[in-house]
Amino acid sequence: MAFVSPLGSIASSYKKFREKTGFKTDASADCFQKPISLFDGDTFYTKVSTRDTDGDLYIYESSCVKKGGPNLHVHPDQDEWWYILEGEFVIKVGDKIHR
């Protein structure tokens, strides 16, 4: 227990320095006014930047031209989630295919 106590004290004293007030980013707008165009014409609008969350979260809205969703890729150090409003994406997680 003596070894855990100092580590717990250090961990509890660590504070992240984030924006203390909320903010709003409109639909089809980028919080930096610089949408990103990638992948055959797809456009990405940053809603919440990693700068706003100390690298913990990045949220964007995208318009995809290509059918089927993103190319197969991996994010070894982060999770990724999708909320599809229109159309269909094919997403593979491990060996499981999601439509």
ZADONU-705800 format. One record per atom (N, C-alpha, C): atom name; residue number from 1; residue in one letter; x, y, z. Coordinates in pm, 1 decimal, always signed. Atoms other than C-alpha are relative to their C-alpha. Last residue first. Layout:
! ZADONU-705800
atom->CA | seq->NUM | type->a | X->X | Y->Y | Z->Z $
...
This chain:
! ZADONU-705800
atom->N | seq->99 | type->r | X->+62.6 | Y->-80.2 | Z->+106.8 $
atom->CA | seq->99 | type->r | X->-2324.7 | Y->-217.9 | Z->-4288.4 $
atom->C | seq->99 | type->r | X->-92.1 | Y->+103.6 | Z->+62.1 $
atom->N | seq->98 | type->h | X->+119.4 | Y->-76.3 | Z->-41.0 $
atom->CA | seq->98 | type->h | X->-2084.3 | Y->-382.0 | Z->-4041.4 $
atom->C | seq->98 | type->h | X->-47.5 | Y->+81.3 | Z->-119.5 $
atom->N | seq->97 | type->i | X->+41.4 | Y->-103.8 | Z->+95.4 $
atom->CA | seq->97 | type->i | X->-1833.4 | Y->-656.7 | Z->-4134.4 $
atom->C | seq->97 | type->i | X->-128.5 | Y->+64.2 | Z->+49.6 $
atom->N | seq->96 | type->k | X->+143.1 | Y->-25.5 | Z->+13.5 $
atom->CA | seq->96 | type->k | X->-1670.5 | Y->-860.5 | Z->-3853.6 $
atom->C | seq->96 | type->k | X->-26.0 | Y->+117.3 | Z->-93.9 $
atom->N | seq->95 | type->d | X->+51.5 | Y->+84.0 | Z->+108.4 $
atom->CA | seq->95 | type->d | X->-1318.1 | Y->-1006.1 | Z->-3881.0 $
atom->C | seq->95 | type->d | X->-147.5 | Y->+26.2 | Z->-28.0 $
atom->N | seq->94 | type->g | X->-49.6 | Y->+138.2 | Z->-16.6 $
atom->CA | seq->94 | type->g | X->-1151.0 | Y->-732.0 | Z->-3678.6 $
atom->C | seq->94 | type->g | X->-44.9 | Y->-82.0 | Z->-119.3 $
atom->N | seq->93 | type->v | X->-67.4 | Y->-7.1 | Z->-130.2 $
atom->CA | seq->93 | type->v | X->-1375.3 | Y->-430.6 | Z->-3730.1 $
atom->C | seq->93 | type->v | X->+42.6 | Y->-141.9 | Z->+33.6 $
atom->N | seq->92 | type->k | X->-51.6 | Y->+126.1 | Z->-52.3 $
atom->CA | seq->92 | type->k | X->-1477.6 | Y->-391.4 | Z->-4095.3 $
atom->C | seq->92 | type->k | X->+74.1 | Y->+26.3 | Z->+130.8 $
atom->N | seq->91 | type->i | X->-108.8 | Y->-18.9 | Z->-95.0 $
atom->CA | seq->91 | type->i | X->-1696.7 | Y->-99.0 | Z->-4203.3 $
atom->C | seq->91 | type->i | X->+38.5 | Y->-135.4 | Z->+58.0 $
atom->N | seq->90 | type->v | X->-41.3 | Y->+135.0 | Z->-35.4 $
atom->CA | seq->90 | type->v | X->-1920.3 | Y->-92.5 | Z->-4511.6 $
atom->C | seq->90 | type->v | X->+124.8 | Y->+15.9 | Z->+87.0 $
atom->N | seq->89 | type->f | X->-143.7 | Y->+25.5 | Z->-11.1 $
atom->CA | seq->89 | type->f | X->-2089.7 | Y->+243.7 | Z->-4530.3 $
atom->C | seq->89 | type->f | X->+18.8 | Y->-148.0 | Z->+29.6 $
atom->N | seq->88 | type->e | X->-47.1 | Y->+119.4 | Z->-70.3 $
atom->CA | seq->88 | type->e | X->-2443.0 | Y->+306.6 | Z->-4651.7 $
atom->C | seq->88 | type->e | X->+151.4 | Y->-6.4 | Z->-2.4 $
atom->N | seq->87 | type->g | X->-82.0 | Y->+92.4 | Z->+77.7 $
atom->CA | seq->87 | type->g | X->-2631.0 | Y->+616.7 | Z->-4759.6 $
atom->C | seq->87 | type->g | X->+41.7 | Y->-119.6 | Z->+84.2 $
atom->N | seq->86 | type->e | X->+60.7 | Y->+30.7 | Z->+129.2 $
atom->CA | seq->86 | type->e | X->-2751.0 | Y->+896.7 | Z->-4533.5 $
atom->C | seq->86 | type->e | X->+93.2 | Y->-91.1 | Z->-76.6 $
atom->N | seq->85 | type->l | X->+129.8 | Y->-64.6 | Z->+15.0 $
atom->CA | seq->85 | type->l | X->-2697.1 | Y->+998.8 | Z->-4173.0 $
atom->C | seq->85 | type->l | X->-71.6 | Y->-39.8 | Z->-128.1 $
atom->N | seq->84 | type->i | X->+33.6 | Y->-18.7 | Z->+142.1 $
atom->CA | seq->84 | type->i | X->-2413.5 | Y->+761.1 | Z->-4081.0 $
atom->C | seq->84 | type->i | X->-140.8 | Y->+58.8 | Z->-10.7 $
atom->N | seq->83 | type->y | X->+143.4 | Y->-22.5 | Z->-8.8 $
atom->CA | seq->83 | type->y | X->-2275.3 | Y->+798.5 | Z->-3728.0 $
atom->C | seq->83 | type->y | X->-43.7 | Y->+38.4 | Z->-141.4 $
atom->N | seq->82 | type->w | X->+67.7 | Y->-63.7 | Z->+112.9 $
atom->CA | seq->82 | type->w | X->-1922.8 | Y->+654.5 | Z->-3726.1 $
atom->C | seq->82 | type->w | X->-149.0 | Y->+12.2 | Z->+30.9 $
atom->N | seq->81 | type->w | X->+140.7 | Y->+35.4 | Z->+11.7 $
atom->CA | seq->81 | type->w | X->-1684.4 | Y->+562.2 | Z->-3448.2 $
atom->C | seq->81 | type->w | X->-62.5 | Y->+83.0 | Z->-110.1 $
atom->N | seq->80 | type->e | X->+67.8 | Y->-74.9 | Z->+105.8 $
atom->CA | seq->80 | type->e | X->-1307.3 | Y->+546.3 | Z->-3421.6 $
atom->C | seq->80 | type->e | X->-145.5 | Y->-43.7 | Z->-0.2 $
atom->N | seq->79 | type->d | X->+125.6 | Y->+59.0 | Z->+45.1 $
atom->CA | seq->79 | type->d | X->-1092.1 | Y->+443.8 | Z->-3129.3 $
atom->C | seq->79 | type->d | X->-57.2 | Y->+86.5 | Z->-111.3 $
atom->N | seq->78 | type->q | X->+124.0 | Y->-72.4 | Z->-27.3 $
atom->CA | seq->78 | type->q | X->-731.7 | Y->+553.4 | Z->-3093.5 $
atom->C | seq->78 | type->q | X->-120.0 | Y->-79.4 | Z->-49.0 $
atom->N | seq->77 | type->d | X->-0.9 | Y->-68.3 | Z->-129.3 $
atom->CA | seq->77 | type->d | X->-371.6 | Y->+431.4 | Z->-3076.4 $
atom->C | seq->77 | type->d | X->-128.4 | Y->+74.6 | Z->+31.9 $
atom->N | seq->76 | type->p | X->-53.0 | Y->+81.6 | Z->-110.3 $
atom->CA | seq->76 | type->p | X->-352.2 | Y->+163.8 | Z->-3348.4 $
atom->C | seq->76 | type->p | X->-11.1 | Y->+65.7 | Z->+137.6 $
atom->N | seq->75 | type->h | X->-40.5 | Y->-102.6 | Z->-96.0 $
atom->CA | seq->75 | type->h | X->-588.1 | Y->+343.0 | Z->-3590.6 $
atom->C | seq->75 | type->h | X->+52.5 | Y->-73.9 | Z->+123.3 $
atom->N | seq->74 | type->v | X->-12.4 | Y->+34.0 | Z->-141.7 $
atom->CA | seq->74 | type->v | X->-612.2 | Y->+102.7 | Z->-3884.1 $
atom->C | seq->74 | type->v | X->+40.0 | Y->+124.6 | Z->+79.0 $
atom->N | seq->73 | type->h | X->-113.1 | Y->-63.9 | Z->-67.7 $
atom->CA | seq->73 | type->h | X->-725.2 | Y->+137.5 | Z->-4245.5 $
atom->C | seq->73 | type->h | X->-5.0 | Y->-34.5 | Z->+148.1 $
atom->N | seq->72 | type->l | X->-43.0 | Y->+77.5 | Z->-115.3 $
atom->CA | seq->72 | type->l | X->-958.9 | Y->-20.9 | Z->-4502.1 $
atom->C | seq->72 | type->l | X->+125.6 | Y->+63.9 | Z->+59.5 $
atom->N | seq->71 | type->n | X->-88.2 | Y->+112.6 | Z->+32.0 $
atom->CA | seq->71 | type->n | X->-1072.1 | Y->+255.2 | Z->-4734.8 $
atom->C | seq->71 | type->n | X->+37.1 | Y->-71.4 | Z->+128.9 $
atom->N | seq->70 | type->p | X->-144.4 | Y->-23.9 | Z->+9.6 $
atom->CA | seq->70 | type->p | X->-1355.3 | Y->+469.2 | Z->-4605.1 $
atom->C | seq->70 | type->p | X->+75.4 | Y->-124.4 | Z->-45.3 $
atom->N | seq->69 | type->g | X->-70.3 | Y->-40.4 | Z->-121.7 $
atom->CA | seq->69 | type->g | X->-1721.6 | Y->+419.1 | Z->-4683.6 $
atom->C | seq->69 | type->g | X->+148.9 | Y->+12.6 | Z->-21.2 $
atom->N | seq->68 | type->g | X->-52.5 | Y->+111.1 | Z->-78.4 $
atom->CA | seq->68 | type->g | X->-1898.3 | Y->+214.6 | Z->-4948.9 $
atom->C | seq->68 | type->g | X->+74.7 | Y->+38.2 | Z->+125.4 $
atom->N | seq->67 | type->k | X->+92.2 | Y->+93.0 | Z->-63.8 $
atom->CA | seq->67 | type->k | X->-1961.4 | Y->+474.9 | Z->-5216.9 $
atom->C | seq->67 | type->k | X->+75.2 | Y->-103.8 | Z->+82.9 $
atom->N | seq->66 | type->k | X->-22.4 | Y->+139.9 | Z->+34.9 $
atom->CA | seq->66 | type->k | X->-1713.2 | Y->+756.5 | Z->-5288.3 $
atom->C | seq->66 | type->k | X->-98.0 | Y->-90.1 | Z->+74.9 $
atom->N | seq->65 | type->v | X->+37.9 | Y->+15.4 | Z->+139.5 $
atom->CA | seq->65 | type->v | X->-1844.1 | Y->+1111.5 | Z->-5260.2 $
atom->C | seq->65 | type->v | X->+5.4 | Y->-147.5 | Z->-39.7 $
atom->N | seq->64 | type->c | X->-77.7 | Y->+98.3 | Z->+75.5 $
atom->CA | seq->64 | type->c | X->-1835.7 | Y->+1132.2 | Z->-4883.8 $
atom->C | seq->64 | type->c | X->-56.5 | Y->-17.1 | Z->-139.8 $
atom->N | seq->63 | type->s | X->+81.5 | Y->+29.5 | Z->+116.9 $
atom->CA | seq->63 | type->s | X->-1947.0 | Y->+1439.1 | Z->-4693.3 $
atom->C | seq->63 | type->s | X->+84.6 | Y->-91.0 | Z->-87.3 $
atom->N | seq->62 | type->s | X->-55.6 | Y->+13.1 | Z->+134.9 $
atom->CA | seq->62 | type->s | X->-1784.9 | Y->+1451.0 | Z->-4353.7 $
atom->C | seq->62 | type->s | X->-109.2 | Y->-24.7 | Z->-102.2 $
atom->N | seq->61 | type->e | X->+113.3 | Y->+30.4 | Z->+87.0 $
atom->CA | seq->61 | type->e | X->-1853.3 | Y->+1578.7 | Z->-4005.8 $
atom->C | seq->61 | type->e | X->+59.3 | Y->-15.0 | Z->-139.1 $
atom->N | seq->60 | type->y | X->+18.0 | Y->-72.8 | Z->+125.4 $
atom->CA | seq->60 | type->y | X->-1562.8 | Y->+1568.6 | Z->-3764.0 $
atom->C | seq->60 | type->y | X->-127.2 | Y->-45.5 | Z->-68.8 $
atom->N | seq->59 | type->i | X->+129.7 | Y->+25.8 | Z->+62.9 $
atom->CA | seq->59 | type->i | X->-1493.1 | Y->+1476.9 | Z->-3404.4 $
atom->C | seq->59 | type->i | X->-7.4 | Y->+82.5 | Z->-127.3 $
atom->N | seq->58 | type->y | X->+10.0 | Y->-81.5 | Z->+121.3 $
atom->CA | seq->58 | type->y | X->-1145.5 | Y->+1442.4 | Z->-3250.3 $
atom->C | seq->58 | type->y | X->-132.3 | Y->-37.2 | Z->-65.3 $
atom->N | seq->57 | type->l | X->+116.2 | Y->+17.0 | Z->+87.4 $
atom->CA | seq->57 | type->l | X->-1103.6 | Y->+1318.7 | Z->-2895.1 $
atom->C | seq->57 | type->l | X->+11.2 | Y->+93.2 | Z->-120.0 $
atom->N | seq->56 | type->d | X->+87.8 | Y->+111.4 | Z->-35.1 $
atom->CA | seq->56 | type->d | X->-837.5 | Y->+1265.0 | Z->-2629.6 $
atom->C | seq->56 | type->d | X->-108.6 | Y->-28.2 | Z->-102.7 $
atom->N | seq->55 | type->g | X->-27.4 | Y->+119.7 | Z->+78.9 $
atom->CA | seq->55 | type->g | X->-556.6 | Y->+1477.0 | Z->-2778.7 $
atom->C | seq->55 | type->g | X->-93.4 | Y->-116.8 | Z->+25.6 $
atom->N | seq->54 | type->d | X->-132.0 | Y->+51.6 | Z->-35.8 $
atom->CA | seq->54 | type->d | X->-569.8 | Y->+1741.6 | Z->-2505.8 $
atom->C | seq->54 | type->d | X->+29.9 | Y->-132.2 | Z->-70.3 $
atom->N | seq->53 | type->t | X->+17.3 | Y->+111.7 | Z->-94.1 $
atom->CA | seq->53 | type->t | X->-943.0 | Y->+1783.4 | Z->-2574.7 $
atom->C | seq->53 | type->t | X->+131.9 | Y->-61.6 | Z->+45.4 $
atom->N | seq->52 | type->d | X->+102.3 | Y->-32.2 | Z->-100.0 $
atom->CA | seq->52 | type->d | X->-975.7 | Y->+2117.6 | Z->-2757.5 $
atom->C | seq->52 | type->d | X->-5.3 | Y->-103.4 | Z->+111.6 $
atom->N | seq->51 | type->r | X->-49.6 | Y->-115.6 | Z->-75.8 $
atom->CA | seq->51 | type->r | X->-645.9 | Y->+2072.6 | Z->-2946.1 $
atom->C | seq->51 | type->r | X->-97.1 | Y->+40.3 | Z->+111.3 $
atom->N | seq->50 | type->t | X->-83.7 | Y->+56.1 | Z->-105.3 $
atom->CA | seq->50 | type->t | X->-770.9 | Y->+1726.4 | Z->-3047.3 $
atom->C | seq->50 | type->t | X->+63.2 | Y->+112.8 | Z->+82.7 $
atom->N | seq->49 | type->s | X->-138.2 | Y->+30.2 | Z->+33.7 $
atom->CA | seq->49 | type->s | X->-1032.4 | Y->+1922.7 | Z->-3238.9 $
atom->C | seq->49 | type->s | X->+71.6 | Y->-66.8 | Z->+117.4 $
atom->N | seq->48 | type->v | X->-75.5 | Y->-6.4 | Z->-125.0 $
atom->CA | seq->48 | type->v | X->-1408.4 | Y->+1916.3 | Z->-3196.7 $
atom->C | seq->48 | type->v | X->+140.3 | Y->-47.3 | Z->-32.9 $
atom->N | seq->47 | type->k | X->+98.2 | Y->-50.1 | Z->-97.1 $
atom->CA | seq->47 | type->k | X->-1621.3 | Y->+1993.0 | Z->-3504.9 $
atom->C | seq->47 | type->k | X->+65.1 | Y->+18.9 | Z->+136.2 $
atom->N | seq->46 | type->t | X->-34.1 | Y->+23.9 | Z->-140.0 $
atom->CA | seq->46 | type->t | X->-1362.9 | Y->+1954.4 | Z->-3782.7 $
atom->C | seq->46 | type->t | X->-104.3 | Y->+66.2 | Z->+89.0 $
atom->N | seq->45 | type->y | X->+16.7 | Y->-122.4 | Z->-76.6 $
atom->CA | seq->45 | type->y | X->-1531.1 | Y->+1952.7 | Z->-4125.6 $
atom->C | seq->45 | type->y | X->+29.3 | Y->-31.9 | Z->+146.6 $
atom->N | seq->44 | type->f | X->+4.9 | Y->+20.4 | Z->-144.3 $
atom->CA | seq->44 | type->f | X->-1408.4 | Y->+1676.8 | Z->-4357.6 $
atom->C | seq->44 | type->f | X->-4.8 | Y->+135.8 | Z->+69.8 $
atom->N | seq->43 | type->t | X->-30.4 | Y->-120.7 | Z->-76.3 $
atom->CA | seq->43 | type->t | X->-1476.0 | Y->+1679.9 | Z->-4733.2 $
atom->C | seq->43 | type->t | X->-22.1 | Y->-27.2 | Z->+148.3 $
atom->N | seq->42 | type->d | X->+67.7 | Y->-2.8 | Z->-129.3 $
atom->CA | seq->42 | type->d | X->-1458.0 | Y->+1371.9 | Z->-4957.7 $
atom->C | seq->42 | type->d | X->+44.4 | Y->+125.1 | Z->+76.2 $
atom->N | seq->41 | type->g | X->+103.4 | Y->-101.3 | Z->-11.3 $
atom->CA | seq->41 | type->g | X->-1341.1 | Y->+1457.9 | Z->-5311.2 $
atom->C | seq->41 | type->g | X->-78.2 | Y->+1.3 | Z->+129.9 $
atom->N | seq->40 | type->d | X->+86.7 | Y->-12.3 | Z->+117.7 $
atom->CA | seq->40 | type->d | X->-1144.5 | Y->+1144.9 | Z->-5405.4 $
atom->C | seq->40 | type->d | X->-116.6 | Y->+96.3 | Z->+19.5 $
atom->N | seq->39 | type->f | X->+63.1 | Y->+122.9 | Z->+49.1 $
atom->CA | seq->39 | type->f | X->-1000.0 | Y->+1071.0 | Z->-5062.3 $
atom->C | seq->39 | type->f | X->-101.7 | Y->+22.6 | Z->-110.9 $
atom->N | seq->38 | type->l | X->-82.5 | Y->+119.8 | Z->+17.1 $
atom->CA | seq->38 | type->l | X->-926.3 | Y->+1406.2 | Z->-4903.6 $
atom->C | seq->38 | type->l | X->-78.1 | Y->-106.4 | Z->-76.5 $
atom->N | seq->37 | type->s | X->+47.0 | Y->+82.3 | Z->+111.2 $
atom->CA | seq->37 | type->s | X->-1059.6 | Y->+1760.6 | Z->-4873.0 $
atom->C | seq->37 | type->s | X->+99.2 | Y->-112.7 | Z->-23.4 $
atom->N | seq->36 | type->i | X->-104.6 | Y->+81.7 | Z->+61.9 $
atom->CA | seq->36 | type->i | X->-1009.0 | Y->+1924.9 | Z->-4532.3 $
atom->C | seq->36 | type->i | X->-62.9 | Y->-81.9 | Z->-112.0 $
atom->N | seq->35 | type->p | X->+33.2 | Y->+141.7 | Z->+21.5 $
atom->CA | seq->35 | type->p | X->-1235.8 | Y->+2206.5 | Z->-4420.0 $
atom->C | seq->35 | type->p | X->+111.8 | Y->-71.5 | Z->-74.9 $
atom->N | seq->34 | type->k | X->-88.9 | Y->+61.1 | Z->+99.2 $
atom->CA | seq->34 | type->k | X->-1054.4 | Y->+2525.4 | Z->-4311.6 $
atom->C | seq->34 | type->k | X->-36.4 | Y->-147.3 | Z->-18.7 $
atom->N | seq->33 | type->q | X->+34.2 | Y->-56.2 | Z->+131.4 $
atom->CA | seq->33 | type->q | X->-1288.1 | Y->+2761.4 | Z->-4120.3 $
atom->C | seq->33 | type->q | X->+93.6 | Y->-50.7 | Z->-109.4 $
atom->N | seq->32 | type->f | X->-115.8 | Y->-81.9 | Z->+37.9 $
atom->CA | seq->32 | type->f | X->-1111.8 | Y->+2644.0 | Z->-3798.1 $
atom->C | seq->32 | type->f | X->-22.9 | Y->+73.9 | Z->-132.6 $
atom->N | seq->31 | type->c | X->-29.9 | Y->-89.4 | Z->-112.4 $
atom->CA | seq->31 | type->c | X->-1432.6 | Y->+2510.4 | Z->-3637.3 $
atom->C | seq->31 | type->c | X->+121.3 | Y->+89.3 | Z->-27.4 $
atom->N | seq->30 | type->d | X->-119.7 | Y->+48.6 | Z->-66.5 $
atom->CA | seq->30 | type->d | X->-1535.7 | Y->+2375.3 | Z->-3979.0 $
atom->C | seq->30 | type->d | X->+35.9 | Y->+97.4 | Z->+111.8 $
atom->N | seq->29 | type->a | X->-98.8 | Y->-104.5 | Z->-28.3 $
atom->CA | seq->29 | type->a | X->-1888.0 | Y->+2429.0 | Z->-4107.7 $
atom->C | seq->29 | type->a | X->+115.0 | Y->-63.1 | Z->+76.8 $
atom->N | seq->28 | type->s | X->-74.6 | Y->-29.9 | Z->+122.9 $
atom->CA | seq->28 | type->s | X->-2133.5 | Y->+2189.6 | Z->-4274.1 $
atom->C | seq->28 | type->s | X->+95.0 | Y->+117.7 | Z->+17.4 $
atom->N | seq->27 | type->a | X->+1.4 | Y->+107.2 | Z->+99.7 $
atom->CA | seq->27 | type->a | X->-2351.2 | Y->+2200.8 | Z->-3961.7 $
atom->C | seq->27 | type->a | X->+70.3 | Y->+48.4 | Z->-126.2 $
atom->N | seq->26 | type->d | X->+120.7 | Y->+22.9 | Z->+79.9 $
atom->CA | seq->26 | type->d | X->-2252.2 | Y->+2479.1 | Z->-3720.6 $
atom->C | seq->26 | type->d | X->+16.1 | Y->-117.4 | Z->-96.2 $
atom->N | seq->25 | type->t | X->-42.3 | Y->-1.2 | Z->+139.1 $
atom->CA | seq->25 | type->t | X->-1969.9 | Y->+2456.0 | Z->-3464.6 $
atom->C | seq->25 | type->t | X->-121.1 | Y->-37.8 | Z->-83.8 $
atom->N | seq->24 | type->k | X->+91.3 | Y->+53.7 | Z->+101.2 $
atom->CA | seq->24 | type->k | X->-2060.8 | Y->+2550.3 | Z->-3110.7 $
atom->C | seq->24 | type->k | X->+65.5 | Y->+9.4 | Z->-136.1 $
atom->N | seq->23 | type->f | X->-8.1 | Y->-71.2 | Z->+126.3 $
atom->CA | seq->23 | type->f | X->-1851.2 | Y->+2611.4 | Z->-2800.3 $
atom->C | seq->23 | type->f | X->-88.6 | Y->-71.5 | Z->-100.0 $
atom->N | seq->22 | type->g | X->+40.0 | Y->+72.4 | Z->+120.5 $
atom->CA | seq->22 | type->g | X->-1864.2 | Y->+2519.7 | Z->-2434.4 $
atom->C | seq->22 | type->g | X->+20.4 | Y->+83.6 | Z->-125.0 $
atom->N | seq->21 | type->t | X->+134.2 | Y->-33.4 | Z->+46.0 $
atom->CA | seq->21 | type->t | X->-1667.1 | Y->+2687.2 | Z->-2159.3 $
atom->C | seq->21 | type->t | X->-30.7 | Y->-79.8 | Z->-125.6 $
atom->N | seq->20 | type->k | X->+95.4 | Y->+15.1 | Z->-109.9 $
atom->CA | seq->20 | type->k | X->-1372.1 | Y->+2558.6 | Z->-1958.3 $
atom->C | seq->20 | type->k | X->-142.7 | Y->+33.7 | Z->-40.6 $
atom->N | seq->19 | type->e | X->+95.2 | Y->-110.4 | Z->+5.5 $
atom->CA | seq->19 | type->e | X->-1143.0 | Y->+2500.3 | Z->-2256.0 $
atom->C | seq->19 | type->e | X->-106.5 | Y->-24.2 | Z->+106.0 $
atom->N | seq->18 | type->r | X->+94.8 | Y->-4.2 | Z->+110.6 $
atom->CA | seq->18 | type->r | X->-899.5 | Y->+2235.9 | Z->-2148.2 $
atom->C | seq->18 | type->r | X->-82.2 | Y->+128.2 | Z->+6.4 $
atom->N | seq->17 | type->f | X->+32.1 | Y->-140.0 | Z->+22.3 $
atom->CA | seq->17 | type->f | X->-590.1 | Y->+2217.8 | Z->-1931.4 $
atom->C | seq->17 | type->f | X->-84.7 | Y->+9.8 | Z->-125.5 $
atom->N | seq->16 | type->k | X->-8.0 | Y->-36.2 | Z->+140.7 $
atom->CA | seq->16 | type->k | X->-575.7 | Y->+1862.6 | Z->-1803.8 $
atom->C | seq->16 | type->k | X->-45.2 | Y->+144.9 | Z->-14.9 $
atom->N | seq->15 | type->k | X->+118.0 | Y->-65.8 | Z->+55.1 $
atom->CA | seq->15 | type->k | X->-503.6 | Y->+1821.3 | Z->-1438.5 $
atom->C | seq->15 | type->k | X->+23.0 | Y->+28.4 | Z->-146.8 $
atom->N | seq->14 | type->y | X->-13.7 | Y->-32.4 | Z->+141.4 $
atom->CA | seq->14 | type->y | X->-261.3 | Y->+1578.3 | Z->-1271.5 $
atom->C | seq->14 | type->y | X->-129.6 | Y->+61.3 | Z->-50.6 $
atom->N | seq->13 | type->s | X->-38.1 | Y->-140.9 | Z->+13.2 $
atom->CA | seq->13 | type->s | X->-292.5 | Y->+1599.7 | Z->-892.0 $
atom->C | seq->13 | type->s | X->+15.6 | Y->+43.2 | Z->-145.2 $
atom->N | seq->12 | type->s | X->+113.3 | Y->-86.7 | Z->-33.3 $
atom->CA | seq->12 | type->s | X->-492.4 | Y->+1276.4 | Z->-873.3 $
atom->C | seq->12 | type->s | X->+34.7 | Y->+147.8 | Z->-13.9 $
atom->N | seq->11 | type->a | X->+105.6 | Y->+12.1 | Z->+100.4 $
atom->CA | seq->11 | type->a | X->-223.9 | Y->+1084.0 | Z->-1063.1 $
atom->C | seq->11 | type->a | X->-115.9 | Y->+94.6 | Z->+29.9 $
atom->N | seq->10 | type->i | X->-47.3 | Y->-63.6 | Z->+124.4 $
atom->CA | seq->10 | type->i | X->+58.5 | Y->+1212.1 | Z->-841.5 $
atom->C | seq->10 | type->i | X->-110.0 | Y->-1.0 | Z->-104.9 $
atom->N | seq->9 | type->s | X->-7.5 | Y->-143.2 | Z->-24.8 $
atom->CA | seq->9 | type->s | X->-130.5 | Y->+1125.2 | Z->-523.1 $
atom->C | seq->9 | type->s | X->+43.7 | Y->+76.4 | Z->-125.1 $
atom->N | seq->8 | type->g | X->+137.2 | Y->-50.9 | Z->+0.9 $
atom->CA | seq->8 | type->g | X->-221.0 | Y->+782.6 | Z->-653.8 $
atom->C | seq->8 | type->g | X->-4.0 | Y->+150.1 | Z->+19.7 $
atom->N | seq->7 | type->l | X->+43.2 | Y->-1.8 | Z->+140.2 $
atom->CA | seq->7 | type->l | X->+143.8 | Y->+716.3 | Z->-733.6 $
atom->C | seq->7 | type->l | X->-141.4 | Y->+54.1 | Z->-12.1 $
atom->N | seq->6 | type->p | X->-63.5 | Y->-112.5 | Z->+71.7 $
atom->CA | seq->6 | type->p | X->+248.6 | Y->+819.5 | Z->-382.3 $
atom->C | seq->6 | type->p | X->-43.2 | Y->+8.4 | Z->-146.3 $
atom->N | seq->5 | type->s | X->+39.9 | Y->-131.1 | Z->-48.3 $
atom->CA | seq->5 | type->s | X->-17.7 | Y->+590.7 | Z->-227.2 $
atom->C | seq->5 | type->s | X->+69.9 | Y->+115.9 | Z->-71.2 $
atom->N | seq->4 | type->v | X->+113.0 | Y->-49.3 | Z->+78.6 $
atom->CA | seq->4 | type->v | X->+48.9 | Y->+281.8 | Z->-436.3 $
atom->C | seq->4 | type->v | X->-33.8 | Y->+143.9 | Z->+37.0 $
atom->N | seq->3 | type->f | X->-46.8 | Y->-29.2 | Z->+135.0 $
atom->CA | seq->3 | type->f | X->+396.7 | Y->+205.4 | Z->-298.2 $
atom->C | seq->3 | type->f | X->-110.4 | Y->+61.8 | Z->-85.4 $
atom->N | seq->2 | type->a | X->-88.4 | Y->-116.6 | Z->-3.6 $
atom->CA | seq->2 | type->a | X->+289.2 | Y->+236.7 | Z->+65.2 $
atom->C | seq->2 | type->a | X->+49.4 | Y->+37.9 | Z->-138.3 $
atom->N | seq->1 | type->m | X->+81.5 | Y->-119.3 | Z->+0.0 $
atom->CA | seq->1 | type->m | X->+0.0 | Y->+0.0 | Z->+0.0 $
atom->C | seq->1 | type->m | X->+86.2 | Y->+126.1 | Z->+0.0 $
